[in-house]
Amino acid sequence: MSSVAKTRMTPEQYLVQERKAEYRSEFFRGETFAMAGATRSHNLIAGNVFAKLHGQLDNRDCEVYQGDMRVKVSATGLYVYPDVVVACEQPKFEDAELDTLLNPRVLVEVLSKTTERYDRGTKWRHYQSLPSLSEYVLASQVSPLVEIYRRTADEQWLYVAYHEPTQPIVL
């Protein structure tokens, strides 16, 4: 057992540190969590999703961000870096730095062995508290599978799975 106490910080301290850091970290309840590097497959999937969404949303009032757009789940205090983020209408940011989005419309996570359980569980529970979120997309690296949780008009979450690589995915 280690006798070294973990250093806890405020969200403000986290943002100051994160904005200067060489590597990204997520933040929750005073603790930072270093993000692992992505695989080739992960980068290709995230890049393809970004490119498709960017092309589809080019003439709409939406912005698409890949990888480095931090999102804050205000209700829980979680700060994360989804793989792809879509914001529509007027994006809202935590401060004048414009690097922490508060109102994502769509969040995409490319699943990996080390993050899949977290992305499907704890992170998903946090994401559900985002009033602006209408769709949460999970893309598998190991099989042709894209899963979407879609918020319905009565605030329920509808699950849709796409198993065929040629099947068009509608967001």
LOMITOR-221940 format. One record per atom (N, C-alpha, C): residue in one letter; atom name; x, y, z. Coordinates in pm, 1 decimal, padded with zeros to 6 digits. Atoms other than C-alpha are relative to their C-alpha. Example, Ala and Ser with C-alpha at 12.3 -4.5 7.8 and 13.67 -1.06 7.14 Angstrom:
! residues 2
ATOM  res  atom        c1        c2        c3
ATOM    A     N   00089.0  -00119.0   00000.0
ATOM    A    CA   01230.0  -00450.0   00780.0
ATOM    A     C   00090.0   00120.0   00000.0
ATOM    S     N  -00082.0  -00119.0  -00006.0
ATOM    S    CA   01367.0  -00106.0   00714.0
ATOM    S     C  -00077.0   00109.0   00073.0
END
This chain:
! residues 171
ATOM  res  atom        c1        c2        c3
ATOM    M     N   00084.0  -00117.6   00000.0
ATOM    M    CA   00000.0   00000.0   00000.0
ATOM    M     C   00088.4   00123.7   00000.0
ATOM    S     N  -00078.0  -00122.4   00012.1
ATOM    S    CA   00130.6   00342.6  -00091.3
ATOM    S     C  -00042.5   00100.6   00105.9
ATOM    S     N   00030.9  -00102.9  -00098.6
ATOM    S    CA   00153.2   00617.2   00167.1
ATOM    S     C  -00003.9   00138.9  -00063.5
ATOM    V     N   00001.6  -00127.3   00069.4
ATOM    V    CA   00164.4   00889.6  -00097.2
ATOM    V     C  -00144.3   00038.5  -00029.5
ATOM    A     N   00136.6  -00047.1   00022.0
ATOM    A    CA  -00156.8   01091.5  -00100.2
ATOM    A     C  -00012.9   00058.0  -00140.0
ATOM    K     N   00025.9  -00058.4   00131.0
ATOM    K    CA  -00312.6   01184.1  -00432.5
ATOM    K     C  -00026.3   00148.7   00016.0
ATOM    T     N   00024.0  -00143.4  -00000.7
ATOM    T    CA  -00309.9   01553.2  -00508.7
ATOM    T     C  -00134.0   00026.4  -00066.4
ATOM    R     N   00130.2  -00033.3   00054.6
ATOM    R    CA  -00662.1   01682.2  -00561.1
ATOM    R     C   00004.5   00145.8  -00044.0
ATOM    M     N   00001.5  -00137.1   00050.3
ATOM    M    CA  -00740.4   01997.5  -00753.3
ATOM    M     C  -00142.4   00042.5  -00030.2
ATOM    T     N   00129.7  -00055.8   00037.3
ATOM    T    CA  -01029.0   02224.5  -00837.4
ATOM    T     C  -00014.4  -00007.0  -00152.3
ATOM    P     N   00015.3  -00005.9   00145.3
ATOM    P    CA  -01180.3   02237.8  -01185.7
ATOM    P     C   00081.1   00113.8  -00062.1
ATOM    E     N  -00077.9  -00113.4   00051.0
ATOM    E    CA  -01012.7   02577.1  -01231.2
ATOM    E     C   00148.3  -00035.4  -00009.4
ATOM    Q     N  -00139.6   00043.2   00002.7
ATOM    Q    CA  -00672.6   02431.3  -01142.1
ATOM    Q     C   00023.7  -00102.3  -00111.4
ATOM    Y     N  -00009.6   00098.1   00108.4
ATOM    Y    CA  -00733.9   02141.0  -01378.3
ATOM    Y     C   00010.0   00069.3  -00135.8
ATOM    L     N  -00000.6  -00068.2   00129.6
ATOM    L    CA  -00810.6   02375.2  -01668.8
ATOM    L     C   00130.8   00073.9  -00024.2
ATOM    V     N  -00129.0  -00068.8   00014.9
ATOM    V    CA  -00497.4   02583.1  -01605.5
ATOM    V     C   00108.0  -00101.0  -00036.2
ATOM    Q     N  -00100.2   00103.8   00025.6
ATOM    Q    CA  -00284.1   02268.4  -01594.9
ATOM    Q     C  -00020.9  -00064.0  -00137.1
ATOM    E     N   00030.0   00070.0   00124.8
ATOM    E    CA  -00458.8   02103.4  -01889.9
ATOM    E     C   00033.6   00085.2  -00122.5
ATOM    R     N  -00026.1  -00088.3   00113.1
ATOM    R    CA  -00420.5   02404.4  -02115.5
ATOM    R     C   00149.2   00014.4  -00029.9
ATOM    K     N  -00145.1  -00006.1   00020.3
ATOM    K    CA  -00041.7   02387.0  -02070.3
ATOM    K     C   00061.6  -00138.2  -00023.7
ATOM    A     N  -00052.7   00137.0   00001.9
ATOM    A    CA  -00005.1   02007.6  -02072.6
ATOM    A     C   00030.1  -00048.5  -00141.3
ATOM    E     N  -00032.7   00063.5   00127.9
ATOM    E    CA   00159.1   01809.0  -02351.8
ATOM    E     C  -00095.6  -00114.1  -00030.7
ATOM    Y     N   00089.8   00113.4   00015.3
ATOM    Y    CA  -00080.1   01519.3  -02294.4
ATOM    Y     C  -00133.5   00031.5   00065.5
ATOM    R     N   00133.6  -00027.7  -00051.8
ATOM    R    CA  -00453.7   01526.3  -02236.5
ATOM    R     C  -00034.9  -00090.3   00117.4
ATOM    S     N   00052.3   00073.5  -00114.1
ATOM    S    CA  -00620.3   01421.3  -01914.9
ATOM    S     C  -00146.3   00036.6   00018.0
ATOM    E     N   00137.7  -00027.4  -00036.3
ATOM    E    CA  -00981.7   01387.2  -01817.7
ATOM    E     C  -00002.9   00031.7   00149.0
ATOM    F     N   00007.1  -00048.8  -00137.7
ATOM    F    CA  -01103.1   01521.1  -01484.0
ATOM    F     C  -00135.2  -00032.8   00060.6
ATOM    F     N   00123.9   00023.9  -00074.0
ATOM    F    CA  -01359.1   01419.0  -01222.4
ATOM    F     C   00028.9   00001.7   00149.2
ATOM    R     N  -00007.2  -00007.2  -00146.9
ATOM    R    CA  -01403.0   01505.4  -00854.9
ATOM    R     C   00142.2   00019.5   00053.0
ATOM    G     N  -00130.8  -00036.4  -00051.2
ATOM    G    CA  -01060.3   01657.4  -00808.2
ATOM    G     C   00116.4  -00081.2  -00052.2
ATOM    E     N  -00106.2   00085.8   00050.8
ATOM    E    CA  -00864.7   01387.6  -00990.2
ATOM    E     C   00011.4   00008.9  -00150.7
ATOM    T     N  -00022.3   00005.3   00143.8
ATOM    T    CA  -00708.2   01378.6  -01334.4
ATOM    T     C   00030.8  -00144.3  -00039.1
ATOM    F     N  -00020.5   00134.2   00052.7
ATOM    F    CA  -00693.8   01066.9  -01550.5
ATOM    F     C   00064.1   00012.7  -00137.9
ATOM    A     N  -00072.9  -00010.3   00126.8
ATOM    A    CA  -00431.4   01047.4  -01826.0
ATOM    A     C  -00068.4  -00084.3  -00105.7
ATOM    M     N   00060.5   00072.5   00111.7
ATOM    M    CA  -00562.3   00943.6  -02163.7
ATOM    M     C   00107.5  -00078.8  -00073.2
ATOM    A     N  -00093.3   00085.1   00071.9
ATOM    A    CA  -00394.5   00656.6  -02343.1
ATOM    A     C   00006.4   00041.6  -00146.7
ATOM    G     N  -00013.3  -00027.3   00143.1
ATOM    G    CA  -00266.1   00695.1  -02696.9
ATOM    G     C  -00093.8  -00089.2  -00080.2
ATOM    A     N   00093.3   00073.9   00084.5
ATOM    A    CA  -00490.6   00577.4  -02978.5
ATOM    A     C   00073.7  -00087.8  -00099.8
ATOM    T     N  -00056.4   00090.4   00100.7
ATOM    T    CA  -00424.8   00290.8  -03217.8
ATOM    T     C  -00026.8   00054.1  -00140.3
ATOM    R     N   00023.2  -00035.7   00140.6
ATOM    R    CA  -00410.8   00320.5  -03595.7
ATOM    R     C  -00148.0  -00016.2  -00033.9
ATOM    S     N   00140.7   00028.4   00027.8
ATOM    S    CA  -00755.9   00162.3  -03619.7
ATOM    S     C  -00090.8   00105.0   00063.5
ATOM    H     N   00077.8  -00101.4  -00071.6
ATOM    H    CA  -00896.6   00401.5  -03361.3
ATOM    H     C   00003.9   00133.1  -00074.6
ATOM    N     N  -00015.0  -00127.2   00071.8
ATOM    N    CA  -00759.2   00703.2  -03546.9
ATOM    N     C  -00071.0  -00001.2  -00135.0
ATOM    L     N   00067.4   00009.4   00129.8
ATOM    L    CA  -00889.7   00580.7  -03883.4
ATOM    L     C  -00151.6   00008.9   00015.8
ATOM    I     N   00145.3  -00003.2  -00022.8
ATOM    I    CA  -01240.0   00521.2  -03747.1
ATOM    I     C  -00044.4   00139.5   00040.1
ATOM    A     N   00036.7  -00134.9  -00045.7
ATOM    A    CA  -01254.3   00855.2  -03563.4
ATOM    A     C   00013.2   00100.4  -00114.6
ATOM    G     N  -00020.1  -00090.6   00112.9
ATOM    G    CA  -01116.4   01034.6  -03870.2
ATOM    G     C  -00108.6  -00015.7  -00105.4
ATOM    N     N   00106.3   00023.9   00097.5
ATOM    N    CA  -01368.7   00870.9  -04101.6
ATOM    N     C  -00134.6   00053.0   00049.2
ATOM    V     N   00125.4  -00052.5  -00056.8
ATOM    V    CA  -01658.3   00956.4  -03868.6
ATOM    V     C   00000.2   00152.1  -00008.2
ATOM    F     N  -00010.6  -00145.6   00008.4
ATOM    F    CA  -01535.8   01315.6  -03846.5
ATOM    F     C  -00022.1   00048.2  -00142.7
ATOM    A     N   00009.6  -00042.2   00140.0
ATOM    A    CA  -01500.2   01342.9  -04225.4
ATOM    A     C  -00142.9  -00012.7  -00051.9
ATOM    K     N   00137.8   00020.1   00046.1
ATOM    K    CA  -01847.3   01198.8  -04294.1
ATOM    K     C  -00092.9   00103.1   00062.4
ATOM    L     N   00087.6  -00097.5  -00066.7
ATOM    L    CA  -02015.9   01419.6  -04035.0
ATOM    L     C   00028.1   00141.2  -00050.2
ATOM    H     N  -00035.7  -00133.7   00047.9
ATOM    H    CA  -01825.6   01727.7  -04147.0
ATOM    H     C  -00059.9   00024.9  -00138.3
ATOM    G     N   00056.4  -00012.7   00133.3
ATOM    G    CA  -01931.6   01666.6  -04506.6
ATOM    G     C  -00150.9   00012.9   00000.7
ATOM    Q     N   00146.6  -00002.5  -00007.4
ATOM    Q    CA  -02294.4   01604.0  -04413.6
ATOM    Q     C  -00052.8   00128.2   00063.4
ATOM    L     N   00047.2  -00117.1  -00074.8
ATOM    L    CA  -02319.2   01907.1  -04185.6
ATOM    L     C   00056.6   00131.3  -00052.4
ATOM    D     N  -00068.7  -00117.0   00054.2
ATOM    D    CA  -02123.9   02149.3  -04404.8
ATOM    D     C  -00090.1   00121.2  -00019.1
ATOM    N     N   00089.9  -00112.5   00025.6
ATOM    N    CA  -02425.4   02365.2  -04496.0
ATOM    N     C  -00105.3   00017.0   00108.4
ATOM    R     N   00094.6  -00010.9  -00110.8
ATOM    R    CA  -02599.0   02340.9  -04158.9
ATOM    R     C   00063.4   00079.8   00112.5
ATOM    D     N  -00046.8  -00080.5  -00112.1
ATOM    D    CA  -02569.9   02537.4  -03839.6
ATOM    D     C   00062.6  -00088.4   00108.6
ATOM    C     N  -00066.8   00092.0  -00092.4
ATOM    C    CA  -02341.6   02276.2  -03678.8
ATOM    C     C   00150.8   00005.3  -00021.9
ATOM    E     N  -00145.0   00010.8   00006.9
ATOM    E    CA  -01972.4   02236.4  -03603.4
ATOM    E     C   00038.4  -00140.4   00044.3
ATOM    V     N  -00047.1   00133.5  -00034.7
ATOM    V    CA  -01783.1   01906.6  -03588.4
ATOM    V     C   00144.4   00012.6   00047.8
ATOM    Y     N  -00134.1  -00004.7  -00058.4
ATOM    Y    CA  -01474.8   01861.6  -03368.4
ATOM    Y     C   00052.2  -00142.7   00014.5
ATOM    Q     N  -00060.1   00131.8  -00016.7
ATOM    Q    CA  -01232.9   01570.3  -03355.1
ATOM    Q     C   00104.9   00001.7   00109.9
ATOM    G     N  -00102.9   00032.7  -00096.5
ATOM    G    CA  -01042.6   01453.0  -03051.4
ATOM    G     C   00037.8   00101.3   00105.6
ATOM    D     N  -00053.4  -00094.5  -00097.2
ATOM    D    CA  -00925.4   01770.8  -02885.1
ATOM    D     C  -00102.2   00098.7   00055.3
ATOM    M     N   00100.7  -00088.7  -00059.0
ATOM    M    CA  -01255.7   01940.3  -02801.3
ATOM    M     C  -00044.5  -00060.5   00133.1
ATOM    R     N   00038.6   00044.6  -00133.5
ATOM    R    CA  -01301.9   01902.9  -02429.4
ATOM    R     C  -00149.1   00028.4   00018.6
ATOM    V     N   00141.1  -00016.4  -00032.0
ATOM    V    CA  -01662.1   01855.7  -02313.0
ATOM    V     C  -00014.5  -00007.7   00151.1
ATOM    K     N   00029.6   00004.1  -00143.2
ATOM    K    CA  -01784.9   01937.0  -01964.9
ATOM    K     C  -00144.7  -00043.4   00018.3
ATOM    V     N   00133.8   00040.9  -00040.6
ATOM    V    CA  -02081.7   01753.7  -01820.7
ATOM    V     C  -00029.5   00080.6   00125.9
ATOM    S     N   00017.9  -00095.4  -00110.4
ATOM    S    CA  -02195.0   02042.3  -01601.1
ATOM    S     C  -00068.8  -00061.1   00121.4
ATOM    A     N   00076.2   00057.3  -00111.3
ATOM    A    CA  -02438.7   01838.3  -01390.0
ATOM    A     C   00085.1  -00086.2   00092.2
ATOM    T     N  -00081.2   00090.6  -00080.9
ATOM    T    CA  -02165.9   01601.6  -01269.9
ATOM    T     C   00143.3   00048.5   00020.8
ATOM    G     N  -00136.3  -00051.3  -00012.3
ATOM    G    CA  -01842.3   01799.2  -01316.7
ATOM    G     C   00105.0  -00078.7  -00075.6
ATOM    L     N  -00094.0   00079.5   00078.4
ATOM    L    CA  -01685.2   01547.4  -01555.0
ATOM    L     C   00049.1   00079.4  -00121.3
ATOM    Y     N  -00061.5  -00058.3   00118.9
ATOM    Y    CA  -01442.9   01683.2  -01818.1
ATOM    Y     C   00058.1  -00114.5  -00081.3
ATOM    V     N  -00043.3   00111.1   00084.6
ATOM    V    CA  -01378.7   01448.1  -02112.8
ATOM    V     C   00035.8   00048.4  -00139.7
ATOM    Y     N  -00036.0  -00025.7   00138.6
ATOM    Y    CA  -01242.6   01433.5  -02466.4
ATOM    Y     C  -00061.8  -00110.0  -00087.4
ATOM    P     N   00056.9   00100.5   00090.2
ATOM    P    CA  -01485.2   01238.4  -02688.3
ATOM    P     C   00079.3  -00002.4  -00131.3
ATOM    D     N  -00074.5   00012.9   00124.9
ATOM    D    CA  -01343.6   01113.9  -03018.5
ATOM    D     C  -00051.6   00095.3  -00107.0
ATOM    V     N   00060.9  -00095.1   00092.4
ATOM    V    CA  -01586.3   01322.4  -03225.5
ATOM    V     C  -00117.1   00065.7   00071.5
ATOM    V     N   00105.6  -00076.8  -00065.2
ATOM    V    CA  -01824.6   01595.5  -03109.8
ATOM    V     C  -00070.0   00085.5  -00105.0
ATOM    V     N   00077.5  -00090.1   00085.2
ATOM    V    CA  -02105.0   01777.2  -03291.3
ATOM    V     C  -00073.7   00097.2   00089.8
ATOM    A     N   00075.5  -00104.9  -00069.4
ATOM    A    CA  -02243.7   02107.6  -03164.2
ATOM    A     C  -00082.4   00073.6  -00105.3
ATOM    C     N   00087.3  -00068.7   00095.2
ATOM    C    CA  -02537.7   02275.6  -03334.1
ATOM    C     C  -00055.4   00127.5   00062.2
ATOM    E     N   00046.1  -00132.2  -00036.8
ATOM    E    CA  -02702.2   02615.2  -03321.8
ATOM    E     C   00117.8   00080.9   00053.8
ATOM    Q     N  -00106.4  -00083.2  -00057.0
ATOM    Q    CA  -02489.9   02829.0  -03090.6
ATOM    Q     C   00079.9  -00080.6   00102.5
ATOM    P     N  -00079.9   00071.8  -00099.4
ATOM    P    CA  -02206.8   02634.6  -02921.7
ATOM    P     C   00021.9   00085.9   00124.3
ATOM    K     N  -00023.4  -00069.5  -00127.3
ATOM    K    CA  -02171.4   02726.6  -02553.7
ATOM    K     C   00126.8  -00056.8   00061.5
ATOM    F     N  -00127.3   00039.7  -00057.4
ATOM    F    CA  -01834.1   02721.3  -02385.5
ATOM    F     C   00009.4   00044.1   00144.6
ATOM    E     N  -00014.0  -00029.4  -00142.4
ATOM    E    CA  -01723.6   02727.7  -02023.4
ATOM    E     C   00058.5   00138.6   00023.9
ATOM    D     N  -00062.3  -00130.6  -00020.4
ATOM    D    CA  -01510.8   03039.2  -02065.8
ATOM    D     C   00048.9   00055.1  -00134.0
ATOM    A     N  -00045.1  -00069.3   00121.1
ATOM    A    CA  -01345.0   03273.2  -02315.3
ATOM    A     C   00105.3  -00077.7  -00079.2
ATOM    E     N  -00099.2   00081.0   00072.4
ATOM    E    CA  -01084.3   03008.8  -02411.6
ATOM    E     C  -00063.6  -00080.0  -00113.3
ATOM    L     N   00074.8   00072.3   00103.0
ATOM    L    CA  -01354.0   02834.1  -02622.3
ATOM    L     C   00055.4  -00140.4  -00025.5
ATOM    D     N  -00055.5   00134.6   00014.5
ATOM    D    CA  -01197.8   02492.7  -02555.8
ATOM    D     C  -00071.3  -00104.2   00085.2
ATOM    T     N   00077.1   00092.6  -00082.2
ATOM    T    CA  -01454.8   02337.1  -02321.2
ATOM    T     C  -00147.7   00018.6  -00033.8
ATOM    L     N   00137.4  -00007.8   00049.4
ATOM    L    CA  -01791.5   02274.4  -02486.1
ATOM    L     C  -00098.3  -00048.5   00105.6
ATOM    L     N   00102.0   00034.7  -00098.9
ATOM    L    CA  -02101.9   02264.1  -02268.0
ATOM    L     C  -00124.9  -00062.6  -00060.9
ATOM    N     N   00126.0   00045.0   00059.4
ATOM    N    CA  -02375.8   02174.0  -02518.0
ATOM    N     C   00018.0  -00084.8  -00126.9
ATOM    P     N  -00013.2   00086.2   00118.0
ATOM    P    CA  -02280.1   01887.3  -02751.5
ATOM    P     C  -00134.7  -00058.4  -00040.5
ATOM    R     N   00121.7   00063.9   00051.7
ATOM    R    CA  -02556.2   01749.0  -02973.1
ATOM    R     C   00023.6  -00149.3  -00021.0
ATOM    V     N  -00035.6   00139.2   00026.1
ATOM    V    CA  -02377.7   01426.9  -03075.0
ATOM    V     C   00139.3  -00024.7   00056.9
ATOM    L     N  -00130.7   00041.6  -00050.5
ATOM    L    CA  -02090.1   01247.2  -02900.1
ATOM    L     C   00031.0  -00137.1  -00056.9
ATOM    V     N  -00043.4   00127.0   00058.2
ATOM    V    CA  -01892.4   00966.9  -03064.1
ATOM    V     C   00121.5  -00049.4   00077.3
ATOM    E     N  -00113.9   00065.2  -00064.0
ATOM    E    CA  -01662.8   00726.1  -02883.2
ATOM    E     C   00036.4  -00123.7  -00081.6
ATOM    V     N  -00051.0   00120.2   00063.8
ATOM    V    CA  -01447.7   00470.5  -03063.3
ATOM    V     C   00046.4  -00091.1   00112.1
ATOM    L     N  -00026.9   00090.7  -00111.8
ATOM    L    CA  -01434.3   00172.2  -02830.7
ATOM    L     C   00136.3  -00066.9  -00013.7
ATOM    S     N  -00125.4   00074.4  -00004.9
ATOM    S    CA  -01106.6   00013.6  -02725.6
ATOM    S     C  -00008.8  -00097.3   00116.6
ATOM    K     N   00001.2   00098.9  -00108.6
ATOM    K    CA  -01025.4  -00276.9  -02495.1
ATOM    K     C   00005.9   00067.6   00136.3
ATOM    T     N  -00018.9  -00064.0  -00130.5
ATOM    T    CA  -00921.7  -00038.5  -02218.9
ATOM    T     C  -00110.8   00098.9   00037.3
ATOM    T     N   00100.9  -00101.1  -00032.5
ATOM    T    CA  -01210.6   00209.7  -02246.1
ATOM    T     C  -00144.1  -00045.2  -00020.3
ATOM    E     N   00136.6   00039.7   00036.2
ATOM    E    CA  -01513.1   00010.7  -02365.0
ATOM    E     C  -00094.0  -00005.1   00120.6
ATOM    R     N   00086.4   00011.6  -00118.5
ATOM    R    CA  -01649.9  -00068.1  -02020.3
ATOM    R     C  -00036.7   00137.9   00056.0
ATOM    Y     N   00022.7  -00136.4  -00049.1
ATOM    Y    CA  -01612.5   00294.7  -01908.6
ATOM    Y     C  -00091.8   00077.4  -00094.5
ATOM    D     N   00081.6  -00071.9   00098.1
ATOM    D    CA  -01760.2   00434.3  -02233.2
ATOM    D     C  -00145.5  -00046.1   00002.7
ATOM    R     N   00136.0   00055.1  -00004.3
ATOM    R    CA  -02064.4   00204.4  -02204.6
ATOM    R     C  -00068.3   00020.9   00135.2
ATOM    G     N   00055.2  -00006.5  -00135.5
ATOM    G    CA  -02110.3   00249.2  -01830.2
ATOM    G     C   00003.4   00138.5   00060.0
ATOM    T     N  -00009.5  -00124.6  -00075.7
ATOM    T    CA  -01994.3   00536.7  -01615.4
ATOM    T     C  -00007.8   00123.6  -00088.7
ATOM    K     N  -00000.3  -00118.8   00086.7
ATOM    K    CA  -01924.3   00781.8  -01898.4
ATOM    K     C  -00138.4   00021.0  -00060.6
ATOM    W     N   00133.3  -00009.2   00059.6
ATOM    W    CA  -02260.4   00704.7  -02061.5
ATOM    W     C  -00101.3   00055.3   00101.6
ATOM    R     N   00090.4  -00054.3  -00102.8
ATOM    R    CA  -02442.1   00773.4  -01732.6
ATOM    R     C   00021.6   00150.4   00017.0
ATOM    H     N  -00028.1  -00143.9  -00005.7
ATOM    H    CA  -02268.9   01111.9  -01715.4
ATOM    H     C  -00060.5   00069.9  -00121.8
ATOM    Y     N   00047.5  -00062.4   00123.2
ATOM    Y    CA  -02351.3   01189.7  -02078.5
ATOM    Y     C  -00152.0   00016.9  -00001.9
ATOM    Q     N   00145.9  -00007.6   00001.2
ATOM    Q    CA  -02722.1   01122.2  -02022.5
ATOM    Q     C  -00052.6   00124.8   00070.3
ATOM    S     N   00043.7  -00121.1  -00070.3
ATOM    S    CA  -02737.0   01429.5  -01796.5
ATOM    S     C   00021.8   00127.4  -00081.9
ATOM    L     N  -00018.1  -00116.7   00087.2
ATOM    L    CA  -02640.2   01660.6  -02085.7
ATOM    L     C  -00133.4   00030.6  -00070.7
ATOM    P     N   00130.0  -00029.1   00062.2
ATOM    P    CA  -02969.8   01831.1  -02185.6
ATOM    P     C   00007.2   00016.8  -00151.5
ATOM    S     N  -00015.7  -00023.6   00144.4
ATOM    S    CA  -02833.4   01913.8  -02533.0
ATOM    S     C   00024.1  -00127.7  -00079.4
ATOM    L     N  -00039.9   00122.1   00070.9
ATOM    L    CA  -02728.4   01556.5  -02615.6
ATOM    L     C  -00121.0  -00070.5  -00059.2
ATOM    S     N   00108.7   00073.6   00064.2
ATOM    S    CA  -02951.7   01387.5  -02870.0
ATOM    S     C   00044.4  -00138.9  -00045.1
ATOM    E     N  -00047.1   00130.5   00042.4
ATOM    E    CA  -02727.1   01098.4  -02980.0
ATOM    E     C   00139.6  -00029.8   00055.5
ATOM    Y     N  -00128.4   00049.9  -00047.1
ATOM    Y    CA  -02443.7   00894.7  -02832.8
ATOM    Y     C   00035.4  -00119.2  -00086.9
ATOM    V     N  -00040.1   00100.5   00097.1
ATOM    V    CA  -02252.6   00683.5  -03084.2
ATOM    V     C   00122.0  -00074.9   00051.0
ATOM    L     N  -00110.9   00086.5  -00038.0
ATOM    L    CA  -02026.9   00389.8  -02999.8
ATOM    L     C   00042.0  -00079.4  -00123.0
ATOM    A     N  -00051.0   00070.7   00117.9
ATOM    A    CA  -01808.3   00251.5  -03279.5
ATOM    A     C   00103.1  -00103.0   00043.5
ATOM    S     N  -00091.0   00108.9  -00034.3
ATOM    S    CA  -01634.0  -00082.9  -03243.3
ATOM    S     C   00122.4   00001.5  -00090.3
ATOM    Q     N  -00122.0   00017.6   00079.1
ATOM    Q    CA  -01274.7  -00136.7  -03356.0
ATOM    Q     C   00017.5  -00144.3  -00044.7
ATOM    V     N  -00026.0   00142.2   00024.0
ATOM    V    CA  -01300.4  -00514.8  -03359.9
ATOM    V     C  -00104.5  -00069.4  -00086.3
ATOM    S     N   00103.2   00060.4   00084.4
ATOM    S    CA  -01622.0  -00582.6  -03552.4
ATOM    S     C  -00079.3   00110.9  -00067.5
ATOM    P     N   00081.2  -00102.4   00065.0
ATOM    P    CA  -01853.2  -00402.1  -03793.1
ATOM    P     C  -00125.1   00028.3   00083.5
ATOM    L     N   00109.8  -00031.7  -00090.3
ATOM    L    CA  -02073.8  -00254.8  -03523.0
ATOM    L     C   00005.1   00146.8   00039.6
ATOM    V     N   00019.4  -00136.4  -00048.1
ATOM    V    CA  -02197.2   00097.0  -03460.3
ATOM    V     C  -00130.0   00000.1   00077.6
ATOM    E     N   00117.9  -00005.4  -00085.8
ATOM    E    CA  -02439.0   00150.7  -03172.6
ATOM    E     C  -00034.1   00145.0   00027.2
ATOM    I     N   00044.4  -00137.3  -00023.4
ATOM    I    CA  -02645.2   00463.0  -03124.3
ATOM    I     C  -00108.5   00000.0   00106.1
ATOM    Y     N   00105.2  -00029.2  -00097.0
ATOM    Y    CA  -02840.5   00579.1  -02823.3
ATOM    Y     C  -00058.0   00133.8  -00040.6
ATOM    R     N   00067.8  -00118.2   00052.7
ATOM    R    CA  -03096.2   00833.0  -02943.7
ATOM    R     C  -00106.0   00045.9   00099.4
ATOM    R     N   00099.1  -00055.0  -00093.5
ATOM    R    CA  -03295.4   01061.0  -02711.4
ATOM    R     C  -00131.8   00021.7  -00074.3
ATOM    T     N   00132.0  -00015.1   00060.5
ATOM    T    CA  -03667.5   01048.6  -02788.9
ATOM    T     C  -00067.7   00125.7   00054.8
ATOM    A     N   00074.4  -00119.0  -00042.2
ATOM    A    CA  -03923.3   01327.5  -02750.3
ATOM    A     C  -00043.6  -00008.1   00146.3
ATOM    D     N   00040.5   00015.1  -00140.7
ATOM    D    CA  -04027.5   01183.5  -02412.7
ATOM    D     C   00119.0  -00027.0   00093.1
ATOM    E     N  -00123.2   00005.8  -00080.5
ATOM    E    CA  -03664.0   01190.1  -02285.8
ATOM    E     C   00044.3  -00142.5   00034.9
ATOM    Q     N  -00049.2   00136.9  -00013.4
ATOM    Q    CA  -03610.7   00813.8  -02317.1
ATOM    Q     C   00115.4  -00017.5  -00097.6
ATOM    W     N  -00111.4   00027.9   00090.5
ATOM    W    CA  -03306.8   00660.8  -02488.5
ATOM    W     C  -00031.0  -00124.9  -00079.6
ATOM    L     N   00026.1   00108.8   00093.1
ATOM    L    CA  -03368.4   00442.0  -02792.5
ATOM    L     C   00133.9  -00053.6  -00049.5
ATOM    Y     N  -00123.6   00065.3   00043.7
ATOM    Y    CA  -03095.8   00191.3  -02883.2
ATOM    Y     C  -00017.3  -00052.4  -00142.1
ATOM    V     N  -00000.8   00048.8   00137.9
ATOM    V    CA  -03015.0   00121.9  -03250.6
ATOM    V     C   00140.0  -00052.2  -00028.7
ATOM    A     N  -00130.3   00058.5   00034.2
ATOM    A    CA  -02737.2  -00107.5  -03375.6
ATOM    A     C   00008.8  -00023.4  -00150.1
ATOM    Y     N  -00028.8   00022.0   00141.4
ATOM    Y    CA  -02583.6  -00121.3  -03723.0
ATOM    Y     C   00111.9  -00103.9  -00007.6
ATOM    H     N  -00095.8   00109.6   00005.3
ATOM    H    CA  -02404.3  -00448.5  -03801.5
ATOM    H     C   00064.1  -00019.5  -00137.3
ATOM    E     N  -00049.6   00018.4   00137.2
ATOM    E    CA  -02346.0  -00424.5  -04176.3
ATOM    E     C   00086.3   00118.9  -00042.1
ATOM    P     N  -00088.3  -00111.0   00039.9
ATOM    P    CA  -02050.0  -00219.0  -04307.2
ATOM    P     C  -00058.8   00088.1  -00110.5
ATOM    T     N   00056.3  -00077.0   00110.2
ATOM    T    CA  -02251.7  -00108.5  -04610.4
ATOM    T     C  -00132.2   00068.4   00037.7
ATOM    Q     N   00127.6  -00056.8  -00044.5
ATOM    Q    CA  -02560.3  -00011.5  -04409.6
ATOM    Q     C   00018.2   00149.9   00032.6
ATOM    P     N  -00012.1  -00143.4  -00032.0
ATOM    P    CA  -02609.6   00368.4  -04408.1
ATOM    P     C  -00041.7   00027.4   00144.5
ATOM    I     N   00029.5  -00035.7  -00138.9
ATOM    I    CA  -02604.6   00514.4  -04058.7
ATOM    I     C  -00060.7   00139.2   00000.2
ATOM    V     N   00072.4  -00126.1  -00003.9
ATOM    V    CA  -02853.9   00790.1  -03994.1
ATOM    V     C   00008.6   00059.0   00139.8
ATOM    L     N  -00001.6  -00072.8  -00127.6
ATOM    L    CA  -02796.1   01046.1  -03720.9
ATOM    L     C  -00098.6   00114.6  -00009.3
END
